Amino acid sequence: MNRFKSVTNPLMWFMAMLLSALAAGCGGGGGGGDPILGAAVETISVAPAGAVIPGSVCPVNGITIPTVTATNPTDGNLVATTSTTGVANNGKVITATFSLAMDPATINTTTFTLAPVGGAVLVPASVVLDASGKVATLTTTSALIAGTQYLAIITQGASSASVPMGCSYAWNFTTIIPAASGPAPVNLGSLSSYAIASSGGISNTGATQIDGNVVLNPNYTCNLSAVNQDGTFTGCSGAVPTLISPWVVVTPSYPDTTTASSITAALLAKWNSISPSNLPGATVLGCGTIGSLGDAGALIGCSGNSILAPGVYISQTSSTIGVAGILTLNGGPDDVWVFQAPSALNAEVGSQILLTGGAKASNVWWFVGSSATLKTNTIFQGSILASASVTMQNLATSCGRLLSGAEGAGAFVFDANKVSVPGNTTVDPSCL
């Protein structure tokens, strides 16, 4: 519904009569402060959805008051975060249209604000007025989050020919959670409980934690020592990873002589299932290194366009994918992403996979044709299925399975890391 608020202006005596005349339209009586507009807000009035503040033309003593006559998105609507059916320009732009040409200096990040309901005011990329002076555009730094209610406000500080708005104007809209998009979900079957797979054993330095099963096959060594084939890391020399209960270490002889082989066979099958040959038609990434600190430009995945919708993506030259800065995956809880790196995957120091709009790590998949490296302090999301090795540098974390050795030759290197199967939240409570 429409919500609008009145603010008196003690600095202009002639406006007192004007605001008094508008009191019936803008709301009268006493009231408390507003968490967004501030303590000067007196009242909140309510009008039907789609209505505008009364008094689009308010001549008082010859003065015409500017008002908001239209908004996009419109008040009270459910909108998609797309350019065609909701928030414009990839879910980043909202607009307000005024009855009069406005003073450009008064249309800014203070007078035009946007915030998720109950949340902090967003810091937009820009707030600008068009050449006519009547259309103000607020552009956010990133796409709005699906399934979220937003409140937009034009305050009384906005003016036309030095005459401020008689009433501050507020409207709200809700971004919808779209139907699931991207490729079909990946069903791991017997692999689903495994956080780590290695065909070449593991090495570990520091306090590593693993929240999920581990399979070591055929090489069942830890720090070059054979582990006891009893479901634990007993026998591992030096720094022993912590395996969260009730998960176990599966080896060629534990819990039997067939389980380990069946798991590694399942890994190869799933690795093939998300490969370019079995999942063709992927969108080509615009840069070799994607993310907010990746290669420059506005092509898909590059630093100027590092928010990716659900879908299948392949590296620019069908080789290596690098990730630097923040790579944002924006979509709903049932949406799926598959990234295909026919060669290597390199998550650079301090890089982060950020999930927004309800997206889940359990629906993010990384096909790697050779080896994957998560460098120091990486915060990774999604399951990696690698042909060869997986290396985690110091303090890198993963909400997602890290399965190396799909083609039979791959060791695993830890260095004080945390790895969780999505849905296992002992190590990482936010891992879904």
Summary of the structure (lengths in Angstrom):
residues: 432
radius of gyration: 27.8
end to end distance: 34.2
largest distance: 93.6
contacts: 1571
relative contact order: 0.11
helix: 10%
strand: 35%
